[in-house]
Amino acid sequence: MHAGLEQYLAVSFALFALGLLGVIMRRNLLVIYMSLELMLNAANLALVAFSRFKDNLNGQILVFFIITVAAAEVSVGLALIVALYRRRQSAHVEDLTSMKL
């Protein structure tokens, strides 16, 4: 059984929608951050699927660069969340205003 482009895009859309729902509905920064990463991986899945079905490696190469940038983003984002938690003993979105200078 061979999965077509539509199935890959359906899974990608479902992952993106789940991530978007997590960003909109949650107040905890860690859950929001994981939801953003889920949305990024959904976009990566769509890029790889299009690349595979067009027989072109450009999309897959772009995914490697996106993953590299996402790894740097994770380190910076988690450092900010840890700094917020150390200051306020909470990781809620409402506490972000306390990080202003």
C-alpha positions in Angstrom: 0.0 0.0 0.0 1.4 3.4 -1.1 0.5 6.6 0.7 -0.3 9.5 -1.6 0.5 13.1 -1.3 -3.0 13.8 0.0 -2.4 11.5 3.0 0.8 13.2 3.9 -0.7 16.7 3.6 -3.7 15.6 5.7 -1.4 14.5 8.5 0.6 17.7 8.1 -2.6 19.8 8.3 -3.8 17.8 11.4 -0.5 18.4 13.2 -0.5 22.1 12.3 -4.1 22.4 13.5 -3.3 20.6 16.7 -0.3 22.9 17.3 -2.3 26.0 16.5 -5.0 24.9 18.9 -2.3 24.4 21.6 -1.0 27.9 21.0 -4.4 29.5 21.2 -5.9 27.6 24.1 -3.0 27.2 26.5 -1.4 29.6 29.0 1.7 27.7 30.0 4.7 28.8 28.0 6.2 25.3 27.8 3.0 23.9 26.2 2.8 26.9 23.8 6.5 26.3 22.9 5.9 22.6 22.2 2.9 23.5 20.1 5.0 25.9 18.1 7.5 23.2 17.5 4.7 20.9 16.4 3.6 23.5 13.9 7.1 23.8 12.6 7.4 20.0 12.2 4.1 19.9 10.3 5.5 22.4 7.8 8.6 20.3 7.5 6.4 17.2 6.8 4.6 19.1 4.0 7.9 20.3 2.5 9.3 16.8 2.5 6.1 15.4 1.0 6.1 17.9 -1.8 9.8 17.3 -2.4 9.3 13.6 -2.5 6.4 13.7 -4.9 8.0 16.3 -7.2 11.2 14.2 -7.3 13.2 17.3 -6.3 15.6 17.4 -3.3 15.3 21.1 -2.7 12.5 20.8 -0.1 14.4 18.2 1.8 17.5 20.3 1.9 15.4 23.2 3.1 14.1 21.0 5.9 17.7 20.4 7.2 18.3 24.2 7.4 14.9 24.7 9.2 15.8 22.0 11.7 19.2 23.7 12.3 17.5 27.0 13.0 14.9 25.4 15.2 17.6 23.9 17.3 19.1 27.3 18.0 15.6 28.7 18.6 14.9 26.0 21.2 18.0 26.9 23.2 17.1 30.6 23.3 13.4 30.0 24.0 14.1 27.6 26.8 16.6 29.9 28.3 14.0 32.7 28.4 11.4 30.4 29.9 13.9 29.3 32.6 14.7 32.9 33.3 11.1 33.7 33.7 10.5 30.7 36.0 13.4 31.7 38.2 12.1 35.2 38.6 8.4 34.6 39.1 8.2 30.8 40.0 5.7 30.5 37.2 5.7 29.9 33.5 2.5 31.6 32.4 2.0 34.0 29.6 0.8 36.7 31.9 4.1 36.8 33.7 6.0 37.9 30.5 5.4 41.5 31.2 7.6 41.2 34.3 10.6 40.6 32.0 10.6 44.2 30.7 13.5 46.4 31.8 
